Amino acid sequence: MMIISLLELKPLPEKENTILEILQYLQDKVRLKSGCIECGLYQGCDDNQTILYLEFWQGEQELQWHIQSNLYLHLMNAMEFCREKPEIFFYEVTNSKNMELIKTLRLKDDLEEGTMEN
């Protein structure tokens, strides 16, 4: 089971760059940790300049070790520079699909449309 951690931050305007620097540093370090599949840092184009920080973990134990580590304190520090309470979500993924799902469904639709036309 993969775990996805999603953090949504709405930074104070004067602290936006500080948050981005902290999360960039964290991302570079977390990617090297055992059990980390991937990290991502994204900035929205909305008026809030929302920042999304994602981590993908191989399992719950790896995520727990990370949360208990000193490295995680950087994430908590970044949360202090927000104008609203940050939102964090943890998703347990037991099944995932890839491009094959799209191909299968598109092919199915194409076949159904072809039979309806006849």
C-alpha positions in Angstrom: 0.0 0.0 0.0 1.4 3.4 -1.0 0.8 6.5 1.1 0.4 10.0 -0.4 0.9 13.0 1.9 -0.6 16.2 0.5 0.1 19.5 2.2 -1.7 22.7 1.0 -0.3 26.0 2.2 -1.5 29.6 1.7 1.6 31.7 2.5 1.8 35.1 3.9 2.8 37.2 0.9 6.1 38.2 2.5 6.9 34.6 3.4 6.1 32.9 0.1 9.8 32.6 -0.9 10.8 31.4 2.5 8.3 28.6 2.3 9.4 27.6 -1.2 13.0 27.5 -0.1 12.2 25.4 2.9 10.1 22.9 0.9 12.7 22.8 -1.9 15.4 21.9 0.6 13.1 19.3 2.2 12.1 17.8 -1.1 15.8 17.3 -2.1 16.5 15.5 1.3 13.3 13.5 1.4 13.9 12.0 -2.1 17.0 10.3 -0.7 15.2 8.7 2.2 14.5 5.0 2.2 10.9 4.3 1.4 10.3 7.6 -0.5 8.9 7.0 -4.0 8.7 10.7 -5.0 8.2 14.2 -3.8 6.7 17.2 -5.6 6.4 20.9 -5.0 3.8 22.9 -6.9 2.7 26.5 -6.8 -0.7 27.6 -7.9 -1.5 30.6 -10.1 -4.5 31.5 -8.0 -4.8 34.7 -6.0 -3.8 32.8 -2.9 -0.5 31.6 -4.4 -1.4 28.2 -3.0 1.6 25.9 -2.5 1.2 22.1 -2.7 3.8 19.8 -1.3 3.4 16.0 -2.0 5.2 13.0 -0.8 4.7 9.4 -2.0 5.8 6.7 0.4 6.1 2.9 -0.1 4.2 2.2 3.1 2.8 3.5 6.4 5.9 2.6 8.4 8.2 4.6 6.2 5.9 7.6 6.5 5.8 7.3 10.3 9.6 7.2 10.5 9.7 10.3 8.3 7.1 12.2 10.5 9.1 11.3 13.6 12.4 12.5 12.0 14.1 15.8 12.6 13.8 16.5 8.9 10.0 16.7 9.3 10.5 19.7 11.5 11.3 21.7 8.4 7.8 21.0 7.1 6.3 22.1 10.3 8.4 25.3 10.3 7.0 26.1 6.8 3.5 25.8 8.1 4.2 28.7 10.5 4.5 31.1 7.6 0.9 30.7 6.4 -2.0 33.2 6.7 -4.5 30.3 7.0 -4.3 27.0 8.8 -2.5 24.6 6.5 -4.4 21.5 5.3 -2.6 18.1 5.3 -4.1 14.9 4.0 -2.8 11.3 4.0 -4.2 9.0 1.4 -3.7 5.2 1.5 -3.6 3.9 -2.1 -4.2 0.2 -2.4 -4.8 0.2 -6.2 -3.6 2.3 -9.0 -4.1 2.3 -12.7 -2.1 3.8 -15.6 -2.6 4.7 -19.2 -4.0 1.3 -20.0 -7.2 2.3 -18.2 -7.6 5.2 -20.6 -6.9 3.1 -23.6 -9.4 0.4 -22.5 -12.2 2.9 -21.8 -11.6 4.9 -25.0 -11.6 1.7 -27.0 -14.8 0.6 -25.3 -16.4 3.9 -26.1 -15.3 3.8 -29.7 -16.7 0.3 -30.1 -20.0 1.2 -28.5 -20.3 4.3 -30.7 -19.6 2.1 -33.7 -22.4 -0.3 -32.8 -24.9 2.5 -32.1 -24.3 3.9 -35.6 -25.3 0.7 -37.3 
